Amino acid sequence: MGIILFFFSNDHEPIRVHGQKREFESKANFMIGNGEIIVIQFVNVKEPLKDKDLLNFKIFAIKYHFQIVHKWKDYFEEKKKVTFEVIKRIK
C-alpha cells in the first residue's frame, strides 16, 4: 500500500494536501505569494509519516506542486469536480 493524498472537503487556506499511510499522516501547506508558491511547509498530523514514507511524500509534493494547487483551486475556488488519480511511481 502506498501513500494516499487527499483534501478534506471542508478545507480552507492555506492550500494543503494530506498524505496518509495506515495510521500515519502528514500534510503539506503551500504558501502562495503574488500568485506563486513561495514555500511548502510540511506539518505532522497525528502520528506523522516516517522515514522513507515522509521523504516520498515530500518529494511528491515538491514535484507535483503545480497539479496539487491546481486541483485544490478547482475544487475549493471554482467549485469543479476533481477526479481521483492513481500514480504508481514518482516519475
Secondary structure, 3 states (H helix, E strand, C coil): CCCEEECCCCCCCCEEEEEEECCEEEEEEEEEECCEEEEEEEEEEEECCCHHHHHHHHHHHHHCHHHHHHHHHHHHCCCCCCCCCCCCCCC
